[in-house]
Structure formats: structure tokens, C-alpha cells
Amino acid sequence: MALSDVAQRAALLREKIEFHNHRYYVLDAPDISDAEYDVLYRELAALEADNPELDDPNSPTKRVGSKPADGFTPYEHVMRMYSLDNAMDLDEWFTFTDRVSKGLDREDVEYWADPKMDGLALEVIYEDGRFVRAATRGDGHTGEDVTHNIRTIMNLPLVLRGSNVPGLLEVRGEVVMSDKGFAALNDRQREAGEKIFANPRNAAAGSVRQLDPKVAASRPLRFMGYGIGRVEWASSGFGWTNQGAIMDGLIELGFSIPPEAKLCKSKQEVADYFIELMEGRDDLPYEIDGVVAKVNSLEMQEALGFTSRAPRWALALKFPAHQVTTKLNDIRIQLGRTGVLTPVAELEPVPLAGVVVSNATLHNKGYIEERDFRIGDTVLIQRAGDVIPQVLSVDMEKRPDDAQKYDFPTSCPVCESDAVEDGEAVRCTNDACPAKTVQRIIHFVSKAGLDMEGVGKKWVQRLAEDGVLVSPADLFTLEKTALLKYEGMADKSAAKFIAAIAKAKEDAPLWRLMAGLGIRHVGEQTARTLANNFEDMEAIGAVPRDDLQELDDVGPIVAESLYDYFQSEETKLLMERFKEADFWPLGTPDVEEGADELPLAGKVFIFTGTLPDMKRPQAQALVEAQGATAAKSISKKVDYVVAGEKAGSKVGKAEKLGLVVIDFDEFMELIQSPKAESKPKSEPESKIKPDSKPKAKPDSKPEPKSSLLSLLDL
């Protein structure tokens, strides 16, 4: 057979196989047998094996087969994937619709409503109708490239269908797992002695983040589209004008959408739909935790716009949490990394929202005392957000005569040191408490810290309890032979453990280290702020307490906590040990290369009132292009306040702070000739400058390197 004939045959087979995949996985209406499908698939695989020049990354045979990835690379979303504001009841929904009507100056607003699927948000990208990339939502700006795993999802089209295919299309949706598929997966995991997933959402998210696509391919994942990002049409004059048309268009292109999605002609129809879905949620094949309602008209969406975190034209209506009663058998204390004694209820196991609950949080000492929880009580529990179990109240009518009042401990249950009240918390006073050490190291390797994927929590706990790990620095001197002494630690697992530590040692940024150290009041955002302003740990530790407060996200409490942390001898020793282990992450200032040389580098602008010749986002873009920052609120960090017409209260606040206020003409003069006015006429209090950072790096550190109920049951 001539190569041209082989190519034509391969193209025909690919088309047929994708047609039958769509019939089977999307429409749930197969029209050939499994055996007939296998014949087509094997013929195509053989043709491709014999003719490598016919290689096509979107061939049905390439859904699975790529090598495991070394890790996930960041992906910058061109259009931000916003979060949604929430409504916890219908009163809040109607408040939202009143704002929409006021913003549009009309009452007759239609809404597109979807079930709020409990999965992992994702963006899939197509160029000229062919799948090229997939990325997680992440923080909305930056996600992770998971193309190799998403390609394995059988109901996701690799080549778009239909006659009018966009030249570029970004589809947003959820990766989900059906309840039936989830149960079957956990059965397989249990038989294999592997991790049991808590719920379908965790299982879906964990599957997407597997480095080996064969693992993802073995999981019953499905992609359900709910919207789009960028779209560029190959044919001029064609486009979608409303959300309903988008969803119909996605179906025509080969995507699955939530089959219960519908157009609601009024806000009351959305409320009725919400009640209907809430009452029938347990009969659906997948988990949902509410309804998402969007203004249907795209023109109206554009008119309403966005807040800093969410669209003003969409809202998530959350279902009330599932609740059930059970018996409180006991209360035990769990010690956290900061020494807080957290009470945990040990319950009579009870099914709740698809899982069996046997433990639930009691929050703190005051929570127990206020509600008078006693051992032996019948209590009402719920899964907050359908995830975290918590104990709500006591059924006093069912309290037994022998119910025991709980006395909160006054000493640490681990080291027996004094436990003192610290606000709402009760905290162990011993900094060397073994339980604190264990939890700190667990936090250090966790996703909230250095994200050492492959370093299991249970093994870290065991190593810490045995004294092998006494501080986070011990991880970087840990050897494989020390792990192999433990029963149950196989050679492959030990190698994976050590490799994960080595990868973190090489790649971890400073912000992850700062987040992983478990400093009180220092979370991810503050850690990023520190890493964006300082070169390394030593530079942060050298800053006076008051100067730290000049940073965004750092108030007096956080500054005090940071200062105290870096003054301690324990921290100084830890830093020396990090250096000795050649682990010394460097900061990465959040500016583009060369931005410090731009005319307005380091300056902070804020805009108030109506600008005469441009919209505020355009003005903000102008200053950002010249290296400055556009702030949203008045503070002494602001260098220039640009006042338009009807400027409002911000000008008064600016004057009280001694800030420079300029009008629009002065602003344009500054923008057009910024070097002539490199400093404001009345210099505000200085910020922390780059020269407060130590210039020298440790010698030991190298350079940083349809209702188709069976759709989801497959």
C-alpha cells in the first residue's frame, strides 16, 4: 500500500474511532460492539507503528502512552479564571439579582444555571480545532500544565467536531468523578493496599496531578464544560451572544456539559431550580454542592464587569451542609505545629454525604463549654462545605444520666508541660515539645510548605517520633539507608522519598520555605510578599520590627511574630544548618526583568474619580507599563494620588497622610516625561529599599536553577 493510501486509511480510522468514542463516552449511545471497536483501534495502532511518519499527538492511540513527567510546569492563563462569590441562601440570591437589575437598569434578566459540580477547575485549549494544552485553575492567574493527564480523559474531544470550529478556543470546566466510579476506584485502592480517597473531588484532583499519565488514564475521570475563555473564529461574522448559545456550541463541538443545566427566564425560576436540584442532589450520579447562575447575555455580562476577585454577573448558590445525628463516644486532644491543643470528637461511625464519619472537630475549649458537649451525648454533625465534619449541637432530650462533663487539659498530653490559654486557643508552652516538632516537619513537607510530593506524612511522623528527624534541616541530610531500616519501606519508595527531597532542595523558592517554616500568622500570601522583597532568610531576619510593617500584608501582629522568630537561637541554628546542607532559596522580586530601570519603577499610584480622556484600567495600565504599581486603597505607601472629577473621600485621606495629589493633566505630563519628575514633590515615608537586603549570598549556595445518568458511570 502506498504511503498516501496508508495516510488516508489512518485518517479515516482516526475519524471513525473518535466518532465512536463520542457516541460511547459523551452520548451514551454506542452503535458498534466492543469487539468491532477493538478491530478499528488495533488496525490504526498497527499502521502508526509501521509508519512513524504518520505520528499525530491527537490520534486516539495517543491518549495514553507518554512517559511520566518530571513535574508540573506553571501555565499563565491569558484570561484570568475568576472565583465566584457565594450565596448561602435564597435571600442572598435575590440581593444579588437586585444589584444586577440596578447595574443594568432593567428587571427582565435571564440566567443560565448549572449544577455546581464538585471537581477540579480546568482550562483546555484548542488551536485550529485540535487539543494542544490543559491547565488547572490554580490561583486564577497561574495554574499547572496537566496536558499529559487530561489527554487521557475519554469524553474530552482531541479534535473538535462540527463545521464551524474556532481557530482558537479555551474551554473552562470541571474534571469530575461519578459516585459509582469513585466507589469502584476506592475498592481497587483498598485491594491494592493503596491510599483511600476521602471523596470524589479529592480523587479527581489527585488523579489529575499524577506524574504518570497511565495512572490518570486508569481513573474514571470526566470533563464537564461550563464556559469559555478566549475564542477566535475562523469564519468572520460568527459568534456566541449568550451563555446558552455557548453551552449549545460546546455540545456541537463534542463536549459534555452538566445535563441538568438550563436557561432560566427569571430570578424566581433560578430559585425554583435551586430547590429542585437541592431536593434531588442525592439521586444524581455525581456530587454537586450548589447551583451556579450567570447572566445569560454576554453583552450584559460585559456591562456588569468584575470585582477584584469575581464577576458581577455570576453567583454560586451553595446548598446547606448535610447533617446527621450520632453518639459522642469520647474527646481526644490533637496537637498542632504551633502547640495549639485542638479537641477532636470521636463519634459512633455514621454515613454522611457519601462518606463514613467517625471523627469531627470541636474547635477549641470555649466551643465545648458554650455548647456543653459531654461524653455519651447524642450530637448533630455536619460536613461544612460538604468536606470538613464538625459537631454542631447536643440533643438535650437524649442526654443520658451518666453523660460525663469534659475537663479541658491544663497540661500538654504529649510532653506534660503547662498548657495556657492564648485567646480562644489553649497552647503548649514547650517549644521543644516532640508533638510540635513532628507537626512542624509534616507542615514543612506538605503542599502548604515545600510540597515534597513523595514524602509521605505517615513516614515523616514515624521518622520524627523515632528521632531521625528533629528539625526540617534533617531532611536534607537524610540517606536512603536510614529509610530502608524500616519495615514496609521498599527500595522504590525510599528512592522516591529521597528524590522528592532533592527536588525541593534544588527548586524550592524562598516563599515556599517561608510558608513551610510554620511561623505564626505567616501564610502563603505573606510568604510571597517577603520573597518578593528580600533576597533570602538572612535579609528578612535583619529587618527591624517596625520596618516590616511597611510591607503589604504585614501588620503589627505579623511583624512581631516574624521578628521574634528570627531573633530566636533555634532559628539561627536552623539557618546555619540549611546553609551547611546547601539549601538556601533566594527571593524572586515580583517584577519583570529590567523593570527597575523603567522611568516610574517603584512608584505607587492610586486613581480616584472620573478621568476625562480614558477609563481607569487604561490609566493603571499606563503606569504599570513604566514600572509603577496601581494600588486600590489609600495608604502611606502611595506616591501619587491622581484625582479626576468627583474624586470623593480618597483625596481627603491622601492629604491627611501628606501624599502628593495631582490632576489628570499633571498625570499625563508625568507619564509623557516621567524622568523629569522621578520623585514626588513631597516624598512620602520611604519603603523598604532593595539595599536593605544583604548583597552576599552564602558561599554554600549555587545559583538557583443530555440527562445521561450513565455518562459518569463508565
ChimeraX attribute file (.defattr): number of C-alpha atoms within 10 A of each C-alpha:
attribute: neighborCount
match mode: 1-to-1
recipient: residues
	/A:1	6
	/A:2	6
	/A:3	11
	/A:4	9
	/A:5	10
	/A:6	16
	/A:7	17
	/A:8	11
	/A:9	15
	/A:10	20
	/A:11	15
	/A:12	12
	/A:13	21
	/A:14	20
	/A:15	15
	/A:16	15
	/A:17	19
	/A:18	21
	/A:19	15
	/A:20	18
	/A:21	21
	/A:22	22
	/A:23	17
	/A:24	18
	/A:25	21
	/A:26	26
	/A:27	19
	/A:28	17
	/A:29	14
	/A:30	15
	/A:31	11
	/A:32	11
	/A:33	8
	/A:34	9
	/A:35	9
	/A:36	10
	/A:37	15
	/A:38	12
	/A:39	10
	/A:40	14
	/A:41	17
	/A:42	13
	/A:43	14
	/A:44	22
	/A:45	17
	/A:46	11
	/A:47	16
	/A:48	19
	/A:49	12
	/A:50	9
	/A:51	13
	/A:52	9
	/A:53	10
	/A:54	16
	/A:55	11
	/A:56	12
	/A:57	15
	/A:58	16
	/A:59	21
	/A:60	23
	/A:61	16
	/A:62	16
	/A:63	20
	/A:64	20
	/A:65	13
	/A:66	13
	/A:67	11
	/A:68	14
	/A:69	14
	/A:70	9
	/A:71	15
	/A:72	15
	/A:73	12
	/A:74	14
	/A:75	18
	/A:76	16
	/A:77	20
	/A:78	11
	/A:79	12
	/A:80	14
	/A:81	23
	/A:82	16
	/A:83	16
	/A:84	16
	/A:85	17
	/A:86	18
	/A:87	20
	/A:88	13
	/A:89	14
	/A:90	17
	/A:91	11
	/A:92	14
	/A:93	20
	/A:94	15
	/A:95	11
	/A:96	20
	/A:97	21
	/A:98	16
	/A:99	14
	/A:100	21
	/A:101	14
	/A:102	11
	/A:103	15
	/A:104	15
	/A:105	10
	/A:106	10
	/A:107	13
	/A:108	10
	/A:109	17
	/A:110	19
	/A:111	24
	/A:112	22
	/A:113	27
	/A:114	24
	/A:115	25
	/A:116	21
	/A:117	23
	/A:118	21
	/A:119	23
	/A:120	21
	/A:121	22
	/A:122	25
	/A:123	24
	/A:124	24
	/A:125	21
	/A:126	22
	/A:127	18
	/A:128	16
	/A:129	20
	/A:130	19
	/A:131	21
	/A:132	16
	/A:133	18
	/A:134	24
	/A:135	25
	/A:136	28
	/A:137	25
	/A:138	17
	/A:139	12
	/A:140	16
	/A:141	14
	/A:142	17
	/A:143	21
	/A:144	19
	/A:145	22
	/A:146	26
	/A:147	19
	/A:148	25
	/A:149	25
	/A:150	27
	/A:151	26
	/A:152	25
	/A:153	22
	/A:154	22
	/A:155	24
	/A:156	24
	/A:157	25
	/A:158	23
	/A:159	22
	/A:160	22
	/A:161	19
	/A:162	12
	/A:163	8
	/A:164	15
	/A:165	22
	/A:166	20
	/A:167	15
	/A:168	17
	/A:169	21
	/A:170	23
	/A:171	20
	/A:172	22
	/A:173	24
	/A:174	25
	/A:175	24
	/A:176	27
	/A:177	32
	/A:178	24
	/A:179	18
	/A:180	16
	/A:181	20
	/A:182	25
	/A:183	16
	/A:184	15
	/A:185	20
	/A:186	19
	/A:187	14
	/A:188	14
	/A:189	14
	/A:190	13
	/A:191	9
	/A:192	9
	/A:193	9
	/A:194	11
	/A:195	10
	/A:196	13
	/A:197	17
	/A:198	14
	/A:199	20
	/A:200	25
	/A:201	24
	/A:202	18
	/A:203	22
	/A:204	25
	/A:205	19
	/A:206	13
	/A:207	22
	/A:208	28
	/A:209	19
	/A:210	18
	/A:211	18
	/A:212	20
	/A:213	25
	/A:214	18
	/A:215	16
	/A:216	23
	/A:217	21
	/A:218	13
	/A:219	19
	/A:220	22
	/A:221	29
	/A:222	26
	/A:223	28
	/A:224	23
	/A:225	23
	/A:226	25
	/A:227	16
	/A:228	20
	/A:229	17
	/A:230	11
	/A:231	17
	/A:232	16
	/A:233	15
	/A:234	13
	/A:235	11
	/A:236	7
	/A:237	6
	/A:238	11
	/A:239	14
	/A:240	14
	/A:241	12
	/A:242	18
	/A:243	22
	/A:244	22
	/A:245	14
	/A:246	18
	/A:247	23
	/A:248	13
	/A:249	17
	/A:250	20
	/A:251	17
	/A:252	16
	/A:253	19
	/A:254	22
	/A:255	23
	/A:256	26
	/A:257	22
	/A:258	20
	/A:259	14
	/A:260	14
	/A:261	21
	/A:262	17
	/A:263	18
	/A:264	21
	/A:265	14
	/A:266	15
	/A:267	21
	/A:268	14
	/A:269	15
	/A:270	26
	/A:271	19
	/A:272	13
	/A:273	20
	/A:274	24
	/A:275	16
	/A:276	11
	/A:277	20
	/A:278	18
	/A:279	11
	/A:280	10
	/A:281	17
	/A:282	13
	/A:283	10
	/A:284	14
	/A:285	18
	/A:286	23
	/A:287	24
	/A:288	20
	/A:289	20
	/A:290	24
	/A:291	26
	/A:292	25
	/A:293	27
	/A:294	24
	/A:295	26
	/A:296	24
	/A:297	20
	/A:298	17
	/A:299	11
	/A:300	16
	/A:301	20
	/A:302	12
	/A:303	13
	/A:304	19
	/A:305	12
	/A:306	14
	/A:307	10
	/A:308	9
	/A:309	13
	/A:310	16
	/A:311	18
	/A:312	22
	/A:313	26
	/A:314	25
	/A:315	23
	/A:316	22
	/A:317	25
	/A:318	20
	/A:319	22
	/A:320	16
	/A:321	15
	/A:322	16
	/A:323	17
	/A:324	14
	/A:325	19
	/A:326	21
	/A:327	20
	/A:328	25
	/A:329	17
	/A:330	17
	/A:331	22
	/A:332	15
	/A:333	18
	/A:334	16
	/A:335	22
	/A:336	18
	/A:337	22
	/A:338	18
	/A:339	24
	/A:340	23
	/A:341	28
	/A:342	19
	/A:343	20
	/A:344	19
	/A:345	23
	/A:346	18
	/A:347	24
	/A:348	16
	/A:349	15
	/A:350	15
	/A:351	11
	/A:352	17
	/A:353	17
	/A:354	15
	/A:355	14
	/A:356	12
	/A:357	21
	/A:358	17
	/A:359	22
	/A:360	21
	/A:361	18
	/A:362	21
	/A:363	17
	/A:364	18
	/A:365	19
	/A:366	15
	/A:367	15
	/A:368	19
	/A:369	14
	/A:370	9
	/A:371	12
	/A:372	14
	/A:373	27
	/A:374	23
	/A:375	20
	/A:376	20
	/A:377	26
	/A:378	23
	/A:379	21
	/A:380	17
	/A:381	25
	/A:382	22
	/A:383	20
	/A:384	14
	/A:385	13
	/A:386	21
	/A:387	16
	/A:388	12
	/A:389	22
	/A:390	20
	/A:391	28
	/A:392	17
	/A:393	17
	/A:394	21
	/A:395	13
	/A:396	12
	/A:397	8
	/A:398	11
	/A:399	16
	/A:400	13
	/A:401	8
	/A:402	10
	/A:403	13
	/A:404	13
	/A:405	13
	/A:406	15
	/A:407	11
	/A:408	17
	/A:409	15
	/A:410	16
	/A:411	17
	/A:412	24
	/A:413	17
	/A:414	14
	/A:415	15
	/A:416	14
	/A:417	16
	/A:418	15
	/A:419	20
	/A:420	17
	/A:421	14
	/A:422	10
	/A:423	8
	/A:424	12
	/A:425	17
	/A:426	23
	/A:427	23
	/A:428	29
	/A:429	19
	/A:430	15
	/A:431	14
	/A:432	12
	/A:433	18
	/A:434	18
	/A:435	23
	/A:436	21
	/A:437	23
	/A:438	26
	/A:439	20
	/A:440	25
	/A:441	26
	/A:442	24
	/A:443	22
	/A:444	24
	/A:445	27
	/A:446	17
	/A:447	14
	/A:448	17
	/A:449	23
	/A:450	24
	/A:451	19
	/A:452	22
	/A:453	17
	/A:454	16
	/A:455	20
	/A:456	14
	/A:457	16
	/A:458	10
	/A:459	15
	/A:460	19
	/A:461	18
	/A:462	14
	/A:463	17
	/A:464	23
	/A:465	15
	/A:466	10
	/A:467	12
	/A:468	15
	/A:469	20
	/A:470	18
	/A:471	17
	/A:472	22
	/A:473	20
	/A:474	17
	/A:475	21
	/A:476	18
	/A:477	16
	/A:478	15
	/A:479	14
	/A:480	16
	/A:481	11
	/A:482	11
	/A:483	21
	/A:484	16
	/A:485	10
	/A:486	13
	/A:487	7
	/A:488	9
	/A:489	14
	/A:490	13
	/A:491	13
	/A:492	9
	/A:493	17
	/A:494	20
	/A:495	17
	/A:496	16
	/A:497	22
	/A:498	20
	/A:499	17
	/A:500	18
	/A:501	23
	/A:502	17
	/A:503	14
	/A:504	20
	/A:505	21
	/A:506	17
	/A:507	14
	/A:508	22
	/A:509	20
	/A:510	24
	/A:511	26
	/A:512	23
	/A:513	26
	/A:514	24
	/A:515	24
	/A:516	26
	/A:517	22
	/A:518	19
	/A:519	19
	/A:520	15
	/A:521	15
	/A:522	21
	/A:523	20
	/A:524	17
	/A:525	14
	/A:526	19
	/A:527	21
	/A:528	23
	/A:529	18
	/A:530	27
	/A:531	25
	/A:532	17
	/A:533	20
	/A:534	25
	/A:535	23
	/A:536	26
	/A:537	22
	/A:538	16
	/A:539	16
	/A:540	20
	/A:541	20
	/A:542	14
	/A:543	18
	/A:544	13
	/A:545	17
	/A:546	12
	/A:547	13
	/A:548	23
	/A:549	18
	/A:550	18
	/A:551	16
	/A:552	12
	/A:553	17
	/A:554	21
	/A:555	13
	/A:556	13
	/A:557	12
	/A:558	20
	/A:559	23
	/A:560	18
	/A:561	15
	/A:562	22
	/A:563	19
	/A:564	14
	/A:565	17
	/A:566	19
	/A:567	12
	/A:568	10
	/A:569	10
	/A:570	12
	/A:571	15
	/A:572	15
	/A:573	12
	/A:574	15
	/A:575	18
	/A:576	15
	/A:577	19
	/A:578	22
	/A:579	17
	/A:580	17
	/A:581	17
	/A:582	17
	/A:583	23
	/A:584	27
	/A:585	27
	/A:586	21
	/A:587	21
	/A:588	17
	/A:589	16
	/A:590	12
	/A:591	13
	/A:592	8
	/A:593	8
	/A:594	9
	/A:595	17
	/A:596	14
	/A:597	11
	/A:598	15
	/A:599	21
	/A:600	24
	/A:601	19
	/A:602	18
	/A:603	20
	/A:604	19
	/A:605	24
	/A:606	22
	/A:607	27
	/A:608	19
	/A:609	16
	/A:610	15
	/A:611	19
	/A:612	11
	/A:613	9
	/A:614	9
	/A:615	10
	/A:616	17
	/A:617	10
	/A:618	11
	/A:619	22
	/A:620	17
	/A:621	13
	/A:622	16
	/A:623	22
	/A:624	19
	/A:625	15
	/A:626	19
	/A:627	21
	/A:628	23
	/A:629	21
	/A:630	20
	/A:631	15
	/A:632	12
	/A:633	12
	/A:634	17
	/A:635	13
	/A:636	17
	/A:637	20
	/A:638	23
	/A:639	27
	/A:640	24
	/A:641	23
	/A:642	23
	/A:643	22
	/A:644	18
	/A:645	12
	/A:646	10
	/A:647	15
	/A:648	12
	/A:649	10
	/A:650	19
	/A:651	21
	/A:652	13
	/A:653	14
	/A:654	19
	/A:655	12
	/A:656	10
	/A:657	16
	/A:658	15
	/A:659	25
	/A:660	19
	/A:661	22
	/A:662	17
	/A:663	14
	/A:664	18
	/A:665	13
	/A:666	13
	/A:667	19
	/A:668	14
	/A:669	12
	/A:670	18
	/A:671	18
	/A:672	10
	/A:673	12
	/A:674	17
	/A:675	12
	/A:676	11
	/A:677	13
	/A:678	13
	/A:679	14
	/A:680	13
	/A:681	12
	/A:682	12
	/A:683	12
	/A:684	17
	/A:685	14
	/A:686	11
	/A:687	15
	/A:688	16
	/A:689	10
	/A:690	12
	/A:691	8
	/A:692	14
	/A:693	19
	/A:694	15
	/A:695	11
	/A:696	8
	/A:697	14
	/A:698	15
	/A:699	9
	/A:700	13
	/A:701	16
	/A:702	13
	/A:703	10
	/A:704	13
	/A:705	6
	/A:706	14
	/A:707	12
	/A:708	16
	/A:709	14
	/A:710	14
	/A:711	21
	/A:712	22
	/A:713	19
	/A:714	15
